[in-house]
Amino acid sequence: MKPVSPWGLGCAQLGNLYHAISDETAEATVRRAWDEGIRYFDTAPHYGLGLSERRLGAALGAYPREEFVLSTKIGRVLEPDPAGAAERDAQGFDVPAAFRRRWDFSRDGVLRSLADSLGRLGLDRVDLVYVHDPDDHFDDAVNGAFPALLELREQGVVGAIGAGMNRTAPLAEFVRRFDLDAVMVAGRYTLLDQPALDELLPLCEKRGVAVMAAGAFNGGILATAEPGATYDYATAPPELVEKAVRIAAVCARHGVELPQAALALPATHPAVASVVVGAHDPDQVSLNLRRSRTPVPEVLWTDLIAEGLLRPDAVVTCGGRP
């Protein structure tokens, strides 16, 4: 698999996640990420019903193809839905519902989804393809999607394959069953939640599977100095808000903002190849990278552990990434 940059740009926001942005803002966001040194970009058909792929492909067309790594996903095939064009998408993206998502982890579904993605991206290939959210389609993914992707990788159609989910146990099972290059784990190795340490991260480190750590802010609660109210795209339970407030207080004692620590934690594990963070505009890209490049004192981690706010095995190495 082509090496990825230590920080990646997650492109759900280019699909108008939560609120709309202009094409110009989307292009400027990718351009700022490039100027800041990011060379790994992740998207999916799910993000804005294809809008993220179209915008990302258009923006990356300005750069040499060999100089970046692009990943997209299979699992949701987009089908035209003219009747929905006057409605808005019901899955968090501010776009017309002119397409419907259909779950499909079959071999034919993989081939169709990938061909459609290449058409939207306007590129001749993608470097990494993930099986996306097969939570309720485990057998279909095992019998259809993964064998199809293994075949495509062997043929050189795609460079690398993997799986992307919010749950760690199925990801670990996929790593055991298949020769995967990478996994993307969202929201399960964060300041608030570290179940990826139970099995997934050690297994990936042992097998040489690259881990892309996404969802470092847990959907919003860790994205600001004062904890937010959204956890994993829903209202945060009171006990998690209370825990985040306590973590923020420890961070403040050491002159560290909560989002700075949230970005620093996943970068400490040797199995993590890239920490993938989204942005709605260029300034957000620069802010996140400035935070991520500011070192966090080791005593912060020891204090969080001492106060029972962080697992003792959570921090493997210290120091920031370039």
PEHUPE-V892123 format. One record per residue. N is the residue number from 1. RES is the residue in three letters. SS is DSSP state (~ for helix, > for strand, _ for the rest). NEAR is the number of other ideal C-beta (glycine too) atoms within 12 Angstrom. Layout:
N/RES/SS/NEAR
N/RES/SS/NEAR
This chain:
1/MET/_/26
2/LYS/_/25
3/PRO/_/21
4/VAL/_/35
5/SER/_/31
6/PRO/_/32
7/TRP/>/42
8/GLY/>/48
9/LEU/>/49
10/GLY/>/43
11/CYS/_/49
12/ALA/_/45
13/GLN/~/38
14/LEU/~/47
15/GLY/~/41
16/ASN/_/32
17/LEU/>/32
18/TYR/_/23
19/HIS/_/17
20/ALA/_/22
21/ILE/_/32
22/SER/_/17
23/ASP/~/21
24/GLU/~/16
25/THR/~/25
26/ALA/~/41
27/GLU/~/27
28/ALA/~/26
29/THR/~/40
30/VAL/~/43
31/ARG/~/28
32/ARG/~/27
33/ALA/~/41
34/TRP/~/29
35/ASP/~/18
36/GLU/_/29
37/GLY/_/22
38/ILE/_/42
39/ARG/_/30
40/TYR/>/41
41/PHE/>/48
42/ASP/>/51
43/THR/_/50
44/ALA/_/50
45/PRO/_/48
46/HIS/_/38
47/TYR/_/41
48/GLY/_/40
49/LEU/_/40
50/GLY/_/40
51/LEU/~/37
52/SER/~/44
53/GLU/~/42
54/ARG/~/34
55/ARG/~/38
56/LEU/~/47
57/GLY/~/34
58/ALA/~/25
59/ALA/~/35
60/LEU/~/40
61/GLY/_/21
62/ALA/_/18
63/TYR/_/24
64/PRO/_/10
65/ARG/~/21
66/GLU/~/15
67/GLU/~/19
68/PHE/_/34
69/VAL/>/38
70/LEU/>/45
71/SER/>/50
72/THR/>/50
73/LYS/>/50
74/ILE/>/48
75/GLY/_/41
76/ARG/>/36
77/VAL/>/32
78/LEU/>/39
79/GLU/>/23
80/PRO/>/18
81/ASP/_/19
82/PRO/~/13
83/ALA/~/13
84/GLY/~/20
85/ALA/_/16
86/ALA/_/10
87/GLU/_/18
88/ARG/>/19
89/ASP/_/29
90/ALA/_/15
91/GLN/_/26
92/GLY/_/25
93/PHE/>/33
94/ASP/_/26
95/VAL/_/33
96/PRO/>/24
97/ALA/_/24
98/ALA/_/23
99/PHE/>/31
100/ARG/>/26
101/ARG/>/32
102/ARG/>/23
103/TRP/>/27
104/ASP/_/31
105/PHE/_/38
106/SER/_/27
107/ARG/~/23
108/ASP/~/18
109/GLY/~/33
110/VAL/~/41
111/LEU/~/26
112/ARG/~/25
113/SER/~/43
114/LEU/~/42
115/ALA/~/25
116/ASP/~/30
117/SER/~/41
118/LEU/~/28
119/GLY/~/20
120/ARG/~/31
121/LEU/~/36
122/GLY/_/21
123/LEU/_/26
124/ASP/_/19
125/ARG/_/29
126/VAL/_/44
127/ASP/_/38
128/LEU/>/46
129/VAL/>/47
130/TYR/>/49
131/VAL/>/50
132/HIS/>/44
133/ASP/_/30
134/PRO/_/37
135/ASP/_/24
136/ASP/_/14
137/HIS/_/27
138/PHE/~/25
139/ASP/~/17
140/ASP/~/25
141/ALA/~/41
142/VAL/~/24
143/ASN/~/19
144/GLY/~/28
145/ALA/~/45
146/PHE/~/39
147/PRO/~/23
148/ALA/~/34
149/LEU/~/44
150/LEU/~/27
151/GLU/~/21
152/LEU/~/28
153/ARG/~/29
154/GLU/~/15
155/GLN/~/15
156/GLY/_/12
157/VAL/_/23
158/VAL/_/38
159/GLY/_/28
160/ALA/>/37
161/ILE/>/44
162/GLY/>/45
163/ALA/>/50
164/GLY/>/47
165/MET/>/37
166/ASN/_/31
167/ARG/_/30
168/THR/~/34
169/ALA/~/22
170/PRO/~/30
171/LEU/~/44
172/ALA/~/32
173/GLU/~/24
174/PHE/~/40
175/VAL/~/37
176/ARG/~/22
177/ARG/~/22
178/PHE/_/29
179/ASP/_/21
180/LEU/_/38
181/ASP/_/36
182/ALA/>/48
183/VAL/>/51
184/MET/>/52
185/VAL/>/49
186/ALA/>/42
187/GLY/_/37
188/ARG/_/38
189/TYR/_/47
190/THR/_/46
191/LEU/_/47
192/LEU/_/42
193/ASP/_/39
194/GLN/_/33
195/PRO/~/24
196/ALA/~/42
197/LEU/~/33
198/ASP/_/21
199/GLU/_/26
200/LEU/~/39
201/LEU/~/36
202/PRO/~/22
203/LEU/~/27
204/CYS/~/36
205/GLU/~/23
206/LYS/~/16
207/ARG/~/24
208/GLY/_/18
209/VAL/_/34
210/ALA/>/39
211/VAL/>/44
212/MET/>/49
213/ALA/>/50
214/ALA/>/44
215/GLY/_/41
216/ALA/_/45
217/PHE/_/44
218/ASN/~/41
219/GLY/~/34
220/GLY/~/33
221/ILE/_/39
222/LEU/_/44
223/ALA/_/38
224/THR/_/25
225/ALA/_/23
226/GLU/_/20
227/PRO/_/35
228/GLY/_/27
229/ALA/_/22
230/THR/>/25
231/TYR/>/30
232/ASP/_/26
233/TYR/_/23
234/ALA/>/15
235/THR/>/15
236/ALA/_/27
237/PRO/_/18
238/PRO/~/14
239/GLU/~/13
240/LEU/~/30
241/VAL/~/24
242/GLU/~/17
243/LYS/~/29
244/ALA/~/40
245/VAL/~/27
246/ARG/~/24
247/ILE/~/42
248/ALA/~/33
249/ALA/~/24
250/VAL/~/31
251/CYS/~/38
252/ALA/~/20
253/ARG/~/17
254/HIS/_/25
255/GLY/_/16
256/VAL/_/32
257/GLU/_/32
258/LEU/~/40
259/PRO/~/37
260/GLN/~/36
261/ALA/~/46
262/ALA/~/44
263/LEU/~/43
264/ALA/~/45
265/LEU/~/47
266/PRO/~/49
267/ALA/_/40
268/THR/_/35
269/HIS/_/34
270/PRO/_/19
271/ALA/_/34
272/VAL/>/40
273/ALA/>/39
274/SER/>/40
275/VAL/>/43
276/VAL/>/49
277/VAL/>/46
278/GLY/>/42
279/ALA/_/36
280/HIS/_/31
281/ASP/_/25
282/PRO/~/28
283/ASP/~/17
284/GLN/~/28
285/VAL/~/36
286/SER/~/25
287/LEU/~/25
288/ASN/~/40
289/LEU/~/33
290/ARG/~/20
291/ARG/~/34
292/SER/~/39
293/ARG/_/23
294/THR/_/23
295/PRO/_/23
296/VAL/_/37
297/PRO/_/23
298/GLU/~/19
299/VAL/~/19
300/LEU/~/36
301/TRP/~/32
302/THR/~/19
303/ASP/~/25
304/LEU/~/37
305/ILE/~/22
306/ALA/~/13
307/GLU/_/18
308/GLY/_/13
309/LEU/_/31
310/LEU/_/32
311/ARG/_/24
312/PRO/_/16
313/ASP/_/18
314/ALA/_/32
315/VAL/_/31
316/VAL/_/23
317/THR/_/20
318/CYS/_/20
319/GLY/_/18
320/GLY/_/27
321/ARG/_/32
322/PRO/_/14
